Amino acid sequence: MTKSKVFLLLSVLFFSVNSFALTPEAIEGKKFYPSCHVCHDPKLDPPLGPPMWGVQRQYKRNTLDEEDFVETMVEFVKAPALEKVIHEEAVKQLGLMPPLPLPDDMLRKIATYILEEQFQPPCEHWSIAVKRALKKGDQEHAKKDQVMLKRFCN
């Protein structure tokens, strides 16, 4: 392998590893994240909130940029309302979350962490959801979660 190819390979590897590094604000937010995980734990049965993997995806799809992601999440968490809902399926299944009376600065740090973190797909959540949906006779929901399991967990 030529020196230029080795350099290119090492550069790509270095960039890939470092592209997942959290900013200092996200690192601060990670310290506070356990207060979110109480409800957003993908292993809960029954679930109290949607897994953060899905929340993050919905916010990334429905906000303009990183700043909008953070501000939209902070505003929703401070005062959840149906007109602000981004993750409609979660609200349909689980209801609206209660407001979190935390300082804006803390909420921004948590939202920044949620934006930057590489959450694992919630395979256990989908497995539980399939069983619960089948037990209720909800074939449509079971099929949707089976598709997600197959797509992200196999």
TAJONOR-V500392 format. One record per backbone hydrogen bond with DSSP energy under -0.5 kcal/mol. NH is the residue of the N-H (numbers start at 0). CO is the residue of the C=O. If there is no record, write none. Layout:
nh:NH co:CO
nh:NH co:CO
This chain:
nh:5 co:1
nh:6 co:2
nh:7 co:3
nh:8 co:4
nh:9 co:5
nh:10 co:6
nh:11 co:7
nh:12 co:8
nh:13 co:9
nh:14 co:10
nh:15 co:11
nh:16 co:12
nh:17 co:13
nh:18 co:14
nh:19 co:16
nh:20 co:17
nh:26 co:22
nh:27 co:23
nh:28 co:24
nh:29 co:25
nh:30 co:26
nh:30 co:27
nh:31 co:27
nh:31 co:28
nh:32 co:28
nh:34 co:31
nh:35 co:32
nh:36 co:32
nh:37 co:33
nh:38 co:35
nh:39 co:35
nh:40 co:36
nh:41 co:39
nh:43 co:40
nh:47 co:38
nh:48 co:38
nh:51 co:39
nh:53 co:50
nh:54 co:50
nh:55 co:51
nh:56 co:52
nh:57 co:53
nh:58 co:54
nh:59 co:55
nh:60 co:56
nh:61 co:57
nh:62 co:58
nh:68 co:64
nh:69 co:65
nh:70 co:66
nh:71 co:67
nh:72 co:68
nh:73 co:69
nh:74 co:70
nh:75 co:71
nh:76 co:72
nh:77 co:73
nh:78 co:74
nh:83 co:80
nh:84 co:80
nh:84 co:81
nh:87 co:85
nh:90 co:86
nh:91 co:87
nh:92 co:88
nh:93 co:89
nh:94 co:90
nh:99 co:76
nh:100 co:98
nh:101 co:99
nh:106 co:102
nh:107 co:103
nh:108 co:104
nh:109 co:105
nh:110 co:106
nh:111 co:107
nh:112 co:108
nh:113 co:109
nh:114 co:110
nh:115 co:111
nh:116 co:112
nh:118 co:116
nh:122 co:120
nh:125 co:121
nh:126 co:122
nh:127 co:123
nh:128 co:124
nh:129 co:125
nh:130 co:126
nh:131 co:127
nh:132 co:128
nh:133 co:129
nh:134 co:130
nh:135 co:131
nh:136 co:132
nh:136 co:133
nh:137 co:132
nh:138 co:136
nh:141 co:137
nh:142 co:138
nh:143 co:139
nh:144 co:140
nh:145 co:141
nh:146 co:142
nh:147 co:143
nh:148 co:144
nh:149 co:145
nh:150 co:146
nh:151 co:147
nh:152 co:148
nh:153 co:149
